[in-house]
Amino acid sequence: MSEKKRRFKIIYLRLITVIGISLFFVLSFKADIQVLEGSLSGSRMLGLHLTDPFIALEVFVTNHTLPVNLIIGTITILLFYFIFGGRIFCSWVCPYGLISEFIDFIRHKLIMKHIIKHRELNFNRYYFLIFWILLSVITGTLFFEMFNMVGIVSRLIIYGVSFASIFVLLMIILELFFGRFWCRGVCPVGTVYGLLSRISLGHIKWIKDDCNHCNKCINACYDKRILSEIINIRDNGTTKEYVIKNAGCNMCCKCLDSCTTSSFQYENKIKKII
């Protein structure tokens, strides 16, 4: 398969996957096609419960117990992303991730035209993870769910416009000026999946001997810190391969798309997929 065809497949397969999952939710609600019911916060696929792990954590710290269905749903989701890659959810499932990516594209265009300045707010994602959990403990509620962009956008797509749309618009405006800071650190959903990515079977691998030092991968990556170790190895180290297990990597595969020498590969310990 040529490089051009491979890049086309990865980019548009992500779009098809995100849109297709949301479409299944809409059809289940509007047309009673009970394939994927609920929303990304909590759903059922063909009767099997699926639960966002962070919601399960919120429920546990507020109620000090977990219903059986919630346990089953959480284990199912964790097992899926353990196999295919922790933060693959963020780029291949989450609709807000797609919106944020598009806003970031517009942002870079505006920066190049000197309409806005380049600004980034870097957060420690683990501090925010603790912050949201503590708020649930203090308030005795699933506090984060009032601000959860994943659940809000998913419900907007399925059920229509609501008051929460205002928060989505505010977040889009902020990200237009500060560049994907929700996904980079504020969102605990991505952080939990990022922790899982450190041990998951699916990963992106870089091969030093195939790299031509063009730096296109760095320009394509939404968080330059993710590839910093690769740059160190490429310029100074003797390691021939490097597996990206950075919790910030959302597995968008832009590094694969931008690479002209196939130095980046998505692999799975069960089976090589791309």
N, C-alpha and C positions, 0 to 999 in steps of 0.2 A: 504494500500500500504506500503511495507517495506521501510525502510530508504534508502537501496541501490538503489531500483528502483526510489525513489523520487530524489535522487542525480543525477542519470543518466538522468532523464527527464529534470531537470533544466539546467544542463551543456550543453547537446546536443541540447536542444530546442533553447538555445541562438545561438549556432552555426548555426543551420538550419535557424533560423530567419534572422540573418545577411547575410548569404550567399544567402538565398532565395530572399531577397529584392534586393540585387545587381544583382542577376540572372534575375529578372523581368525587371530591367532597361536595361540590356544587350539584352534580347530578344526583348524588345520594339524597341531598336535601330537597332539591326542586322536583326531581322526577322519580324519587323513591327507588333509585337504583342502588341497592344496599351493598355496594362493594367496599366503599371507604366512607364511614359515617363519623360525624363529629367534626373536629378541627385538629390542627397540629398540636394543640395543648393536650388533647386526649381523644382517642378515636377507637373505632373498631373496624378491622378489615376482615370481611367475610366471617364476622362473629368473633374474631380474635381481638382481645383488648390490646391497645397500644398506648403507652403512657410516657410523656416527657419525663426523663429522670429527675430534672430539677423540681418539677411539680411534686413528684413523689417525695423528694427530700423536704419540700415545704410542708406537705401534709404530715410527714413524720414528726417534724420539729414542733408543729402546732398541736397535733392530736396525739402524739406519742404512740401511734399505731398505724398500721397500713392494712387496708382491706385486701383480701385475697386477689381480687381482680386487678387492683393497682400493682400488686407484687408481680403478677403474671405479665401484665402489660409492660412494666419497667424492665423486667428480665428479658422479655422478647426484644424490646428496642435496643437494650445494651448489647445483646448477643448479635443483632443485625449489624450494628455499627462497629462492634469488635471485629467482625469478619471483614467488612468492607472499608473501614477507616473511620476514626472517631468523628472528625469535623466535616465529613462528607455531607452531613446533614445541612450545614450552613450554605453550601453552594449548590447542592443538588436537590434540596427539598424545601428549604425556607424561602417563602416568597419575598420577605423583607430583604433577605440577602441579595436577591436579584434587583430589587428597587435600589438598594444602597450601592450596588455595583454600577448601575446606570447613572445615579447621581454623581458618583465618583468620576465617571467618564466625562460628564458635563463639567464637573469641577476642574478637571485637568485642562479642558478646552478653554475655560475662562481664565485659568492661570496663564496659559500660553499666550492669550490675547491681552494679558496684563489688566484684566477687568477686576480680578480679585487676587489677593496675595496667597502664597502657599503657607498654610498653617496646619499644624497637627497637634492634637492633644493625646499624649501617651499616658495610658492608665495601667496600673497593675491590676490585671484581671482577677487575681485571687483576693485582693482587698475588696473588690466589688462583690465577689461571690460570698464572702463572709458578711459584707454589709447587707445584702438582700436576705440572707438567712437570719441575721440578727433582727431585722425589721419584722420578719414573720414570727420570730419567737416573742418579741416585745408586744406586737399587736395581736397575736393569736390568730392572724389571718394569712391567706396567701397573698401577701402584700405586693410582691413583684408582679403578679398577674394583672394588676391595674395598669402597669406600664410595659408589659411584655409585648414587644413589637411583633414577635413571632405569632403569638396568639391573636393579637389585635388585628393584624393584617389578614391572617387566615380567616378570622370571623367576618371581616369586612368583605372579603371575596365571596364567602359562602352566603352570609345573611344580609349583606347590604350595608349602606352607610349608617354610622352611628355617631354618638358624641365623641367616641374615641378617635374618630378621624382627625380631630383637631390636634391630638397628640402626634399622630403620624405626620401631619403637615409640619408641625414644629420640629420634629426630629429630622425631616428631610431638609429643612432650611438650615438647621445646625450642621448637618453633614455636608451640605454644599460648601460651607466655609471651613469646616474642620476635618473633613475627610474620614468617613467610616469609623468614627470613634465609638459608635454603639457596638459594632461587631468586633472592634479591636480590643475592647476591654470591659465595657459596661454590661453587656449581655451575659448572664451566668449560664444560660442554656449552652452557648458556644463554649464557655469555659469548661463545663462538665464534659462535653464531647471532646474537648481538647485534651483533658486528662486521660480520656479513654484512648486517644490517638497514640499515646506513648507505648501502649501495649497491643494495639490492634494489628490484625494480620494484613490489612491493606495499607499501603504507604506509597509515597513518591520517592524514587531513588535517583541520585545523581551519579553519573559515571565520569570520572575525571578525564580519562583518555579520549573521550569523545567531545570534550568541551573545547571550543575555539576562542574562549574569553571575549565574546562579543558583548556581554552584559545585557542582552535583550531580556533575559529572565528577570534581572533585577529591576529593570524599568517596568516590566509587566506585573510584578508582584505588588499587591496592594499594601504589604507591610514589609519594608526593606529589611527589617531586623530578622526575618525568617531565614533569609539566605546568607546572613552574615557569616555563619560557620562554613558554608560552602566556599565563600570568597577566601576565607583564611586558609582552608585546605588547598584550594586551587593555586594560591599564590605562594604558600609557605610549606604546606604539609606534604606527606608522602602517601596518605590514604588514597586509595584508588576509587573507592565508592563511599557514598554517604547517604544514609536513609534519613529523610526529613521527619522528625518526630516532634517538632516544635508545636506547642499547644496553640500557637497563633495561626498555624497553617490550616486554611479552611478547604483545602484540596480542590480549589477551583480549576486546577490544571493549566493555568495561564503560563506557567513555566514550560510546560510541554508544548503549548501552542506557539510560544515565541521562539523556542529553540529550533535552530535549523540543522543541528547535527545529531539529534536524538540523544543528547546527554542526559535528559530527564526521561524517566519511565514511571508509569504507574504499575505497580506489581502487587500481587497478593500471594501470601505464603501458601495458599491453597492452589491458586492457578494464576498464571500471568494473564491479565485481562486486556491491557492496552500495550 
